Amino acid sequence: MIVIPAIDLMDGKAVRLVRGRRDNVKIYHENPIELVEYFNSLNIKRIHLVDLDAAFSGGDKNNLKLIEEMVQKSKAMVEVGGGMRSLEDVERVFSSGAARVVIGTMPVKNPEEFDRVVELFRDRIIAGVDVDNGFVRILGWQEDSKIEYISFLLKMRDKGIKEAIITDISRDGTLSGVNEEFYREIAVRTDLDIIVSGGVRDIDDIKRVKRLEQFGVIGVIVGKAMYEKTLSLEEAMELCHA
């Protein structure tokens, strides 16, 4: 199982939101490049970048230049999510050097465009599925798609997508712990490679996620717990490689 540190970018800084609310933002690092260098020192294998400016503006505003610089500095594989509404947006992010893109809104708002993206980049796409009360939220969590999350995931699987990052919105940025049952059910019912996101507080949560490996959970994203130091990234990596 892999531990994937997250860097959420807003106005060129590393920040965290609570439950995705723009009015509840905390800046954790003025220079995200230094975070990448720290991850390099730990031999992190994968970094999760979210361009919040692109997500909230629909792509009108972004951190692409910074992302390009971060990718160049990183020894890890970098995946990028946030604001990908068109094939052009996806190509732009790949041009920055990103290895994978995380897409959530496009399949709902523009399914034909998503099919074009899948045709070209199927193996480099990760489904980003943000779940609240059993339904998928889109547009940076601002809109309820009214689509039940398991049926959405099965649709992604049928299109040939192999991996999904599932964010439990009710717990994201709250340090309230991972909902183990929620992720077990998703992994079993969808037969996708699942990455856990939302609620991680400490090493006990990493242990909970590791128990789900047998069902198809392949990784866990850590954000606020790492920044607030309720979780040691070194300890989490050690546990996952044990």
Buried (B, 14 or more C-beta within 10 A) or exposed (E): BBBBBBBBBBEEBBBBBBBBEBEEBEEBBEEBBEBBBEBBEEEBBBBBBBBBBBBBBBBEBBBBEBBBBBBEBBEBBBBBBBBBBBBEBBBBBBEBBBBBBBBBBBBBBBEEBBEBBBEEBEEBBBBBBBBBEEBBBBBBBEEEBEBEBBEBBBBBBEBEBBBBBBBBBBBBBBBBBBBBEBBBEBBEEBEBBBBBBBBBBBBEBBEBBBEBEEBBBBBBBBBBBBBEEBBBBEEBBEBBEE
